[in-house]
Every structure is written in structure tokens, then in C-alpha cells.
Amino acid sequence: MGKVLQALTLRPTDNGWTGEMPGDLWGLVVFGGFVIAHAVLAATRDAPAGRRMHSLHAYFLKPVMGGKSIAYRVRTLREGRAFTSRLVEGSQEGQLVLSMMCSFTADTDGYEYQPSRVPLAPGPDDVLTETFGPWLCAVVGPSARDENGHYVSTHRMWFRTASPLPKDDHLACVFTAFATDMTWKGARPLHLDGDTRGIVSLDHAVWFHRPMRPDDWCYYDVTSVINAAGRGLVRGQMFSRDGLLCASVAQETLVTPYKDGSSP
């Protein structure tokens, strides 16, 4: 956890921010969720007063390499009375590796409607806990197949940070964005008994409906929508432990099949 927080330190530059990609946490290529988190951090360092990020849409343009610095250019696209839109471009060694648009607004009173609830599943105390970087993950696994042989959920898990986070709403958003990429094998429902090789994130969208504390147990429910033309699309929902839907996710991936455990 300390290494991740240290890696999330950014230095201001003339036209944005720069930071280091950790080389000792995920290996040669940095986990996409951390890259998204890093970009969200850059976008929120000078977030408009009284507003929080409510959505982001990002494209992974090139693999981000560990042990090298990354520079972010942050531009304001629109500064409205209710919404602020920004473009974040991440570059490594002079090459664009990430492009992300995001929007900020203030929460207001209005209609409250939420048909989705945490699906019936074992709680975090009833599932074996694994570690992944700064996370504790209690992976429930896919749901049972329905009468047509399909899965309602291809990936279900509880997650939280291994230690408490500072009381910073923007930092909580950074870690929430980090966790949205933890879709694991859910993008490839015909190979749920395999591993994650051959699954590469292409683009990523998140809507932050409510603030969420990722240092308390949260529930992530992922559904594979389709595998076609060598790509896959998943949708995800993140709930707080008390059942509030806090974030929705859509992610397109490159899905490469492989056999006999060999690399694609």
C-alpha cells in the first residue's frame, strides 16, 4: 500500500503533471487500472472547487511500461456553470499512451431510483481473501449458468484496500477508478477456468454515481455482454457494503483465445 501511495505522487510541470510508473509491482507492463488511477489523480489535483468527477472515458493507446516516468497534459475543454470537462493525455518517452476525457460536477438533490442491489452472494468474511497490489480481494467467482447455459455474472468479488486511505474524496475516486479494471477473467466467459492471458484493455468508461470508500468492503459484479470479432465487452456495477450502487463500468477488451495453457 505504501509503495502504491508513493507511486501516486505527481510533480507539477509547465503544462500538467509528471510521475513515475512503478516497476516492482506489476512487472514490465503496468496494470491498466493503475494507469487509469494515475490519470484520475492528475485530473483531480486541481479539480474545480465543490465538484467531483462523475464520469471518465479512456483509451489505452500503448502499453505503459514500468520503471519509467509518465507525463500528463491536462486541458479544460469546457468550464460551465454546472459541469467542467477536461482532457488528460498521458505520454511516456514522447509517445502518447493514454487519452482520457472526464467531467466534474456537484451533487444535487433530485430523484432517487436504484433497482439494482447487491446480488445474493457469500459475504467477504465467507470467501478466501487474496492480495493484488494494494488490494484485498475476496473472489466469489461467476454465477451459475442459467437454463440457456449463460452467465448472469462472469466475475464477482468483494474488494478493499489493505489499509485505510486518507479522508480525501478525490483520492477515494482515484482508488475506485483503479479497482474498475479488476474485471479479471470476466471478459472471456468461455474460458473462465483459465487465466487472464490474452485479455488486453482497449477502452474504459466509468460513471461515479455516488462517492465510495474503497477502503471498506465493496462489491463488484461483472457481466460479459459479448465476445465477437476478437473483442469483448463487459459491464460492471460497484456497490458499497450497504447496497448502494456507486459506480457503473463499461470496458472493451482484446480477447485472444489460446489452448493447452500456452501464451497467445
C-alpha positions, 0 to 999 in steps of 0.5 A: 500500500505504501509503495502504491501511495508513493507511486501516486505522487505527481510533480507539477510541470509547465503544462500538467503533471509528471510521475513515475510508473512503478516497476516492482509491482506489476512487472514490465507492463503496468496494470491498466487500472493503475494507469487509469488511477494515475490519470484520475489523480492528475485530473483531480489535483486541481479539480474545480472547487465543490465538484467531483468527477462523475464520469471518465472515458479512456483509451489505452493507446500503448502499453505503459511500461514500468520503471519509467516516468509518465507525463500528463497534459491536462486541458479544460475543454469546457468550464460551465456553470454546472459541469467542467470537462477536461482532457488528460493525455498521458505520454511516456518517452514522447509517445502518447499512451493514454487519452482520457476525457472526464467531467466534474460536477456537484451533487444535487438533490433530485430523484432517487431510483436504484433497482439494482442491489447487491446480488445474493452472494457469500459475504467477504468474511465467507470467501478466501481473501487474496492480495493484488497490489494494494488490494484485498480481494475476496473472489466469489467467482461467476454465477451459475449458468442459467437454463440457456447455459449463460452467465448472469455474472462472469466475475464477482468479488468483494474488494478493499484496500489493505489499509485505510486511505486518507479522508480525501474524496478525490483520492477515494475516486482515484482508488475506485477508478483503479479497482474498475479494471479488476474485471479479471477473467470476466471478459472471456466467459468461455474460458473462465477456468483459465487465466487472464492471458490474452485479455488486453484493455482497449477502452474504459468508461466509468460513471461515479454515481455516488462517492465510495470508500474503497477502503471498506468492503465493496462489491463488484459484479461483472457481466460479459455482454459479448465476445465477437470479432476478437473483442469483448465487452463487459459491464460492471456495477460497484456497490458499497457494503450497504447496497448502494450502487456507486459506480457503473463500468463499461470496458472493451477488451482484446480477447485472444483465445489460446489452448493447452495453457500456452501464451497467445 
